[in-house]
């Protein structure tokens, strides 16, 4: 990788097993949950909590994150489509003319679980942790949230890195001389898959995109693809610093003893990062055209920031 005009054209799929596709994005989600388990194991061990309780917490977290992220995307960003495609909300398929699923279901293709929203994931995790504390009443909700935000912050980096490999959630157009300018050849807005196949006459999408990048006869089309901000990396790198901050405060200070403080700090910093990165991120749709002024992501971030400030600034409450 180099700066000043990066051409970004990775094959997002690591390998295929029949109709199943293993992608960088999937691998990075797995990495996020694996890191989360090991970080929380260290915390639970330090605070003399049982591994059995941690295993249950892990299950609640995975289900709450995935379900919340999926439903968040559906309702916040793409409800006009999904209201007419209800089956696709929780199934890893999408309607596609000319495609066949499993060799006998016509009109659909296997896509994996694409379309996830971080605001939905946040809501899902909070609800999931509440349900967890109902099953294990010896835990306070804020005690759990103060600790789980530490692995969540590094998990958020993994997800944004996965977005970068997928060439999705890209930034707005910028000048090619900008130090981080990136030409996302696989950006569906700049070079739609159907267009790539049509102009190159290649049989596969990967071959089509590679031809556009490397073959001289397609240089005109390559030049037409604009440089964009790699907004996913801006956001992801900031999340690494958030992880370092929370990790340090938990292990090196007494901030973890003030119930809700680390959770509040996480909300304020993470959603402030998201708010400002949205200024260089291209529109993801949603209800921003109705409200105007700010993007959907920015409108959704504001309540989380306010809630976070409340937990940070409220009178001190010690842990049980």
C-alpha positions in Angstrom: 0.0 0.0 0.0 1.2 3.5 -0.8 0.0 7.0 -0.4 -0.8 9.7 -3.0 -3.3 8.1 -5.3 -3.9 4.6 -4.0 -5.7 2.2 -6.3 -7.8 -0.2 -4.2 -9.1 -3.3 -5.9 -8.9 -6.3 -3.6 -10.8 -9.5 -4.2 -13.1 -9.4 -1.1 -13.6 -13.2 -1.2 -10.8 -15.3 0.4 -12.2 -18.6 -1.0 -15.4 -20.4 -1.9 -16.9 -23.7 -0.8 -19.8 -24.4 -3.1 -22.2 -21.5 -2.8 -20.6 -20.3 0.4 -18.2 -17.4 0.3 -15.6 -16.7 3.0 -14.7 -13.0 2.8 -12.3 -10.7 4.6 -15.3 -9.0 6.1 -16.6 -12.3 7.6 -13.1 -13.1 8.9 -12.8 -9.7 10.6 -16.1 -10.1 12.3 -14.9 -13.4 13.7 -11.7 -11.8 14.8 -13.6 -9.0 16.5 -15.6 -11.5 18.6 -12.5 -13.6 19.3 -10.6 -10.6 20.6 -13.6 -9.6 22.6 -13.8 -13.0 24.3 -10.1 -13.0 25.3 -10.3 -9.4 26.6 -13.4 -10.1 28.7 -11.8 -13.4 29.9 -8.9 -11.3 31.4 -11.4 -8.9 33.0 -13.6 -11.7 34.4 -10.6 -13.5 35.7 -9.3 -10.3 37.4 -12.7 -9.7 39.0 -13.2 -13.3 40.0 -16.2 -14.0 37.8 -16.8 -17.5 36.4 -15.9 -18.5 32.8 -19.3 -20.1 32.5 -20.9 -16.7 33.0 -18.5 -15.3 30.4 -19.5 -18.0 27.9 -23.2 -17.0 28.4 -22.3 -13.3 28.0 -20.5 -14.1 24.7 -23.5 -15.8 23.3 -25.8 -12.9 24.3 -23.3 -10.4 22.8 -22.9 -12.2 19.4 -26.7 -12.6 19.0 -27.5 -9.1 20.2 -24.8 -7.5 18.0 -25.7 -9.3 14.8 -29.5 -9.0 15.2 -29.3 -5.3 16.3 -26.9 -4.4 13.4 -29.1 -6.1 10.9 -32.4 -4.6 12.1 -30.7 -1.2 12.4 -29.8 -1.3 8.7 -33.2 -2.4 7.7 -35.2 0.2 9.6 -32.7 3.1 9.7 -31.4 2.9 6.1 -33.3 0.7 3.8 -36.9 0.1 4.9 -38.5 1.1 1.6 -36.8 -2.0 0.1 -37.2 -4.4 2.9 -40.9 -3.7 3.5 -41.4 -5.6 0.2 -38.7 -8.2 0.9 -39.5 -9.4 4.4 -37.8 -12.8 4.0 -34.5 -11.1 3.2 -34.3 -9.3 6.6 -32.9 -12.3 8.5 -31.9 -14.6 5.7 -28.5 -14.2 3.8 -30.1 -13.9 0.4 -31.2 -11.2 -2.0 -33.6 -11.2 -4.9 -31.7 -11.3 -8.2 -33.2 -11.9 -11.6 -31.5 -14.8 -13.4 -29.8 -16.2 -10.3 -30.5 -19.6 -8.7 -30.1 -20.3 -5.0 -29.0 -23.8 -3.9 -29.5 -24.9 -7.5 -33.3 -24.9 -7.5 -34.7 -21.7 -6.0 -34.9 -19.3 -8.9 -34.7 -15.5 -8.5 -32.4 -15.3 -5.5 -28.7 -15.4 -4.7 -26.7 -16.1 -1.6 -25.1 -12.8 -0.4 -24.1 -13.5 3.2 -25.3 -11.0 5.8 -24.7 -7.7 4.1 -26.2 -4.5 5.3 -25.4 -3.9 9.0 -25.7 -0.7 11.0 -23.5 0.3 13.9 -26.3 2.3 15.6 -28.5 -0.8 15.5 -25.7 -2.9 16.9 -25.3 -0.5 19.8 -29.0 -0.7 20.7 -28.9 -4.4 20.3 -25.9 -4.8 22.7 -27.6 -2.7 25.3 -30.8 -4.7 25.1 -28.8 -7.9 25.1 -26.8 -6.9 28.2 -30.1 -6.1 29.9 -31.5 -9.5 29.2 -28.2 -11.0 30.4 -28.5 -9.3 33.7 -32.1 -10.6 34.1 -30.7 -14.1 33.8 -27.7 -13.3 36.0 -29.0 -10.8 38.5 -25.7 -10.7 40.4 -24.5 -8.5 37.6 -25.5 -4.8 37.4 -26.2 -3.6 33.8 -23.8 -0.7 34.0 -21.1 -3.0 35.4 -21.4 -5.1 32.3 -21.6 -2.1 30.0 -18.5 -0.5 31.5 -16.5 -3.5 30.7 -17.9 -4.7 27.4 -17.2 -1.4 25.7 -13.5 -2.2 25.9 -13.6 -5.1 23.4 -16.4 -3.5 21.5 -14.1 -0.5 20.6 -11.5 -2.8 19.1 -14.2 -4.8 17.4 -15.5 -1.6 15.8 -12.0 -1.2 14.2 -12.2 -4.7 12.8 -15.6 -4.0 11.3 -14.4 -0.8 9.6 -11.4 -2.6 8.2 -13.7 -5.2 6.8 -15.7 -2.4 5.2 -12.5 -1.1 3.6 -11.8 -4.6 2.1 -15.3 -4.6 0.8 -14.9 -1.1 -0.8 -18.1 0.0 1.0 -19.0 3.0 3.2 -16.5 4.9 1.1 -15.8 8.6 1.5 -16.7 11.6 -0.6 -14.7 12.5 -3.7 -11.4 14.2 -3.1 -8.4 15.3 -5.2 -6.0 12.6 -6.3 -3.1 14.5 -4.8 -4.5 14.3 -1.3 -2.3 12.0 0.8 -5.0 9.5 1.6 -6.8 9.7 -1.7 -8.1 6.2 -2.7 -9.6 5.0 -6.0 -12.1 2.3 -5.0 -12.4 0.4 -8.3 -15.2 -1.8 -6.8 -17.3 1.1 -5.5 -20.7 0.2 -6.9 -21.6 3.8 -7.4 -18.5 4.6 -9.5 -18.2 1.3 -11.3 -21.2 -0.9 -11.0 -20.6 -4.7 -11.3 -22.9 -4.9 -14.3 -21.1 -2.1 -16.0 -17.7 -3.6 -15.3 -18.8 -6.9 -16.9 -20.3 -5.1 -19.9 -17.3 -3.1 -20.8 -14.7 -5.8 -20.3 -16.7 -8.8 -21.6 -15.0 -10.8 -18.9 -16.9 -13.8 -17.4 -16.3 -13.1 -13.8 -16.5 -9.9 -11.8 -13.0 -10.2 -10.3 -11.5 -10.6 -13.8 -13.5 -7.6 -15.0 -12.3 -5.3 -12.2 -8.7 -6.6 -12.7 -8.9 -5.8 -16.4 -10.1 -2.3 -15.7 -7.2 -1.7 -13.4 -4.4 -3.3 -15.5 -5.3 -3.4 -19.2 -4.5 -0.3 -21.2 -7.7 -0.5 -23.3 -9.8 0.2 -20.3 -7.6 3.1 -18.9 -10.4 5.6 -19.9 -12.8 3.9 -17.5 -10.1 3.7 -14.8 -9.5 7.4 -15.1 -13.2 8.1 -14.8 -13.3 6.5 -11.3 -12.8 9.3 -8.8 -10.5 9.4 -5.8 -12.3 9.2 -2.5 -11.6 9.6 1.2 -11.0 6.2 2.8 -13.5 7.1 5.5 -13.6 3.6 6.9 -9.9 3.8 7.8 -10.3 7.3 9.4 -13.0 5.9 11.6 -11.3 2.6 12.3 -7.9 4.1 13.3 -9.8 6.5 15.7 -11.4 3.4 17.3 -8.0 2.0 18.0 -7.2 5.0 20.1 -10.5 4.7 21.9 -9.7 1.1 22.7 -6.3 2.2 24.1 -8.0 4.9 26.2 -10.6 2.6 27.7 -8.1 -0.2 28.3 -5.8 2.2 30.1 -8.6 3.7 32.3 -9.9 0.3 33.2 -6.6 -1.2 34.3 -4.6 1.8 35.5 -7.2 4.0 37.1 -10.2 3.7 39.4 -12.7 4.9 36.7 -14.2 1.4 36.4 -15.4 1.8 40.0 -17.8 4.7 39.0 -20.7 2.8 37.5 -21.5 4.0 34.0 -18.4 6.2 33.5 -16.5 4.0 31.0 -19.8 3.3 29.2 -20.6 7.0 29.0 -17.1 7.8 27.8 -17.3 5.1 25.1 -20.6 6.6 23.8 -19.3 10.1 23.7 -16.0 9.4 22.0 -17.2 6.7 19.6 -20.2 8.6 18.3 -18.4 11.9 18.2 -15.8 10.2 15.9 -18.7 8.9 13.8 -20.3 12.3 13.7 -17.2 14.0 12.3 -16.2 11.2 9.9 -19.7 11.5 8.4 -18.7 14.9 6.9 -16.3 13.1 4.5 -18.4 9.9 4.1 -20.7 9.6 1.1 -24.4 9.3 1.9 -25.6 5.9 3.1 -29.3 6.9 2.6 -31.9 6.7 5.3 -34.0 9.6 6.5 -31.5 12.4 6.0 -33.3 13.9 3.0 -36.4 14.4 5.2 -34.6 16.1 8.1 -31.8 17.8 6.1 -28.7 19.5 7.4 -27.0 16.4 8.8 -26.6 12.8 7.6 -28.6 9.9 8.9 -25.5 8.7 10.8 -25.1 12.1 12.4 -28.7 12.4 13.5 -28.5 8.9 15.0 -25.2 9.7 16.8 -26.5 12.7 18.7 -28.7 10.9 21.2 -25.9 8.4 22.0 -23.5 11.4 22.7 -26.1 13.0 25.0 -26.7 9.7 26.9 -22.9 9.3 27.2 -22.5 12.7 28.7 -25.2 12.0 31.3 -23.4 8.8 32.5 -20.0 10.6 32.6 -21.2 13.7 34.5 -23.8 12.3 36.9 -22.9 12.0 40.6 -20.4 9.2 41.4 -21.9 5.8 42.0 -19.6 3.1 43.2 -19.7 -0.5 42.0 -21.3 -3.2 44.2 
